[in-house]
């Protein structure tokens, strides 16, 4: 990948990762104006699947899906289906809500995962972690409180639950498959799930709604996600994780700024306070 060949300081890679990740939902939102949610999710996941397998094959001499064992197959398939459902729910929420209302819900997955560890696994916690979690919740509420689309809010909540389930299932039922192969397999299953929904939804006519312009925007969104991952990995190779991680998660700020600038979304003063809360929580956690 070209980003791996550029000799620049790791901070710039971290900033690139933040910018690309923030741009991805904005591009997807723009594409959703001209196509259905399942189609948009399928296009994005097609790009992610291609890059995921390309990245795996460049670091692994062989790719074999045989002999993984029934339990591994089951865990990978279930995880892929849940991941696909989560991505589809988020795409539906993004299609029915503004970017500044939908994107912050992604941060609640961290809150739910931490709550699971604290309540179920009895893991230790610090007061600063609780403060960070409270700030994320408050920030999301302030950013989305003016949203009147109940269906979009429901999809966002379903996304949180499903995305958290993926995290929890990985802890409860870890696979013995090569770690580098897990993500490509799951993202491919998620991609197939979305295209199945496209084929069988709305009288099998949703695919006809895909325009060249919408497809290009959705494919660019997928590329933006992939470039973000590559830049993030590059930053972690030489950088400080305590700096790279928070910068990467500040992508929510980039997404909202791009939505305001390019999609002409309007964010209230209350929403700005919520965004500040989320940014503070990122550095606390």
C-alpha positions in Angstrom: 0.0 0.0 0.0 1.3 3.5 -0.9 0.9 4.7 2.7 3.4 2.2 3.9 6.0 3.5 1.4 5.8 7.2 2.6 8.5 8.1 5.1 6.7 10.6 7.3 6.3 11.0 11.1 3.8 8.6 12.7 1.7 11.5 14.0 0.8 12.4 10.4 -0.3 8.8 9.8 -2.5 9.1 13.0 -4.0 12.3 11.6 -4.6 10.7 8.2 -6.3 7.7 9.9 -8.6 10.2 11.8 -9.5 12.1 8.7 -10.2 9.1 6.5 -12.3 7.5 9.2 -14.3 10.7 9.7 -14.9 11.1 6.0 -16.2 7.6 5.5 -19.7 8.0 7.0 -20.1 11.4 5.3 -19.4 9.8 1.9 -21.8 7.0 2.8 -24.5 9.5 3.8 -24.1 11.3 0.5 -24.5 8.1 -1.4 -27.6 7.1 0.6 -29.5 10.0 -1.0 -29.5 8.0 -4.3 -29.7 4.4 -3.2 -31.1 2.1 -0.5 -29.4 1.4 2.8 -28.7 -2.3 2.1 -27.2 -1.5 -1.3 -25.0 1.2 0.3 -23.9 -1.2 3.0 -23.2 -3.9 0.4 -21.1 -1.6 -1.7 -19.0 -0.5 1.3 -18.5 -4.0 2.6 -17.5 -5.2 -0.9 -14.6 -2.8 -0.8 -13.8 -3.7 2.8 -13.8 -7.5 1.9 -11.4 -6.9 -1.0 -9.0 -4.9 1.1 -9.2 -7.3 4.0 -8.3 -10.4 1.9 -5.7 -8.4 0.0 -4.1 -7.4 3.3 -4.2 -10.9 4.7 -2.7 -12.5 1.6 0.2 -10.1 1.5 1.2 -11.1 5.1 0.3 -14.8 4.9 1.9 -17.4 2.6 -1.2 -19.5 2.3 -4.9 -19.1 2.7 -6.9 -22.2 3.7 -10.4 -22.4 4.9 -10.4 -26.2 5.2 -10.0 -28.0 8.5 -11.0 -25.1 10.8 -13.4 -27.3 12.8 -17.2 -27.1 13.2 -17.0 -24.8 16.3 -14.7 -22.3 14.5 -16.9 -22.3 11.5 -20.0 -21.7 13.6 -18.4 -18.9 15.6 -17.1 -17.2 12.4 -20.5 -17.5 10.7 -22.5 -16.3 13.7 -20.0 -13.4 14.2 -20.2 -12.5 10.6 -24.0 -12.5 10.5 -24.2 -10.3 13.6 -21.5 -8.0 12.3 -23.4 -7.7 9.0 -26.7 -7.0 10.8 -24.9 -4.3 12.9 -23.5 -2.6 9.9 -26.8 -2.7 8.1 -28.6 -1.2 11.2 -26.0 1.6 11.4 -26.4 2.3 7.6 -30.2 2.5 8.1 -29.7 4.8 11.0 -27.3 6.9 8.9 -29.9 7.1 6.1 -32.6 8.3 8.5 -30.6 10.6 10.7 -28.0 13.3 10.2 -24.4 12.3 10.4 -23.9 14.3 13.6 -26.7 12.4 15.2 -25.9 8.9 14.0 -22.0 8.7 14.2 -21.7 9.4 17.9 -23.7 6.2 18.6 -20.6 4.2 17.6 -18.9 5.4 20.8 -21.6 3.9 22.9 -20.3 0.4 21.9 -17.3 1.1 24.0 -19.5 2.1 27.0 -21.6 -1.1 26.7 -18.5 -3.3 26.4 -16.9 -1.6 29.5 -20.2 -2.1 31.4 -20.2 -5.8 30.5 -16.7 -6.1 31.8 -17.5 -4.3 35.0 -20.8 -6.0 35.7 -20.5 -9.5 34.3 -16.7 -10.1 34.4 -16.2 -8.2 37.6 -13.2 -6.4 36.2 -11.7 -3.5 38.1 -12.5 0.1 37.1 -11.3 3.5 37.9 -13.4 6.6 38.7 -11.9 8.3 35.6 -13.4 5.5 33.4 -16.8 6.0 34.9 -16.5 9.8 34.2 -15.5 9.0 30.6 -18.4 6.7 30.1 -20.8 9.2 31.5 -19.5 11.9 29.2 -19.9 9.7 26.2 -23.6 9.0 27.1 -24.2 12.7 27.8 -22.5 13.7 24.5 -24.6 11.3 22.5 -27.8 12.4 24.1 -27.0 16.1 23.5 -26.2 15.4 19.9 -29.2 13.3 19.1 -31.8 14.8 21.4 -33.3 16.9 18.6 -33.7 13.9 16.3 -37.4 13.3 15.6 -36.9 10.1 13.5 -37.8 7.3 16.0 -37.0 4.6 13.4 -33.5 6.0 12.9 -32.9 6.0 16.7 -34.2 2.4 17.0 -31.7 1.4 14.3 -28.9 3.2 16.1 -29.8 1.4 19.3 -29.9 -2.0 17.5 -26.5 -1.3 16.1 -25.1 -0.7 19.6 -26.5 -4.0 20.8 -25.3 -6.0 17.9 -21.9 -4.4 17.7 -21.5 -5.0 21.5 -22.6 -8.7 21.0 -19.7 -9.2 18.5 -17.2 -7.9 21.1 -18.7 -10.0 23.9 -18.9 -13.2 21.8 -15.2 -12.8 20.9 -14.4 -12.8 24.7 -16.8 -15.7 25.6 -16.1 -17.9 22.5 -12.7 -17.1 21.0 -11.7 -19.0 17.9 -8.5 -20.9 17.3 -8.3 -19.6 13.7 -5.4 -17.4 12.6 -6.2 -14.0 14.0 -5.5 -12.3 10.7 -8.1 -14.4 9.0 -11.0 -13.8 11.3 -11.8 -10.2 10.1 -11.7 -11.1 6.4 -14.0 -14.0 6.9 -16.5 -12.1 9.0 -16.5 -9.0 6.8 -17.1 -11.3 3.8 -20.0 -13.0 5.5 -21.4 -9.6 6.4 -21.1 -8.5 2.8 -22.9 -11.5 1.5 -25.7 -10.9 4.1 -26.2 -7.3 2.9 -26.4 -8.4 -0.7 -28.9 -11.1 0.2 -31.0 -8.4 1.8 -30.7 -6.3 -1.4 -31.8 -9.2 -3.6 -34.8 -10.2 -1.6 -36.0 -6.9 -0.3 -38.7 -4.6 -1.9 -39.7 -7.2 -4.5 -36.1 -7.7 -5.6 -35.9 -4.2 -7.0 -33.6 -2.4 -4.6 -30.6 -3.2 -6.7 -32.2 -1.2 -9.6 -32.0 1.9 -7.5 -28.2 1.9 -7.5 -26.9 4.8 -9.6 -23.3 5.2 -10.8 -23.0 8.3 -8.6 -24.3 6.6 -5.5 -22.1 3.5 -6.1 -19.0 5.7 -6.5 -19.7 7.5 -3.2 -20.3 4.3 -1.4 -17.2 2.7 -2.9 -15.2 5.8 -1.9 -16.6 5.4 1.6 -15.3 1.9 1.8 -11.9 3.0 0.5 -11.8 5.7 3.1 -12.4 3.1 5.8 -9.6 1.0 4.4 -7.1 3.8 4.1 -7.9 4.8 7.7 -7.1 1.3 8.9 -3.9 1.2 6.9 -2.8 4.6 8.2 -3.8 3.6 11.8 -1.7 0.4 11.6 1.2 2.4 10.3 0.9 5.0 13.1 0.9 2.2 15.7 4.1 0.6 14.3 6.2 3.6 15.3 4.0 5.8 17.4 2.7 6.0 21.0 -0.6 4.0 21.4 -1.7 6.5 24.1 -1.6 9.2 21.4 -2.6 7.3 18.3 -5.7 5.8 19.9 -7.3 9.1 21.0 -6.4 10.8 17.7 -8.0 8.0 15.8 -11.2 8.1 17.9 -11.4 11.9 17.3 -12.7 10.9 13.9 -16.2 11.7 15.2 -15.2 15.4 15.2 -14.0 15.2 11.6 -17.2 13.4 10.6 -19.4 16.2 12.1 -17.2 19.0 10.7 -17.4 17.4 7.2 -21.2 16.9 7.5 -21.6 20.6 8.5 -19.3 21.8 5.6 -20.4 19.5 2.8 -23.8 18.2 3.7 -25.0 21.5 5.1 -26.1 19.9 8.4 -26.9 22.3 11.2 -25.6 21.5 14.7 -27.0 23.3 17.7 -25.1 24.8 20.6 -26.3 21.9 22.7 -24.9 19.5 20.1 -21.5 21.3 20.2 -21.4 20.8 24.0 -22.1 17.1 23.4 -19.3 16.9 20.9 -16.9 18.5 23.4 -18.0 15.9 26.0 -17.3 13.0 23.7 -13.8 14.4 22.8 -13.0 14.8 26.5 -14.1 11.2 27.2 -11.9 9.9 24.4 -8.8 11.2 26.1 -10.0 10.1 29.6 -10.6 6.5 28.4 
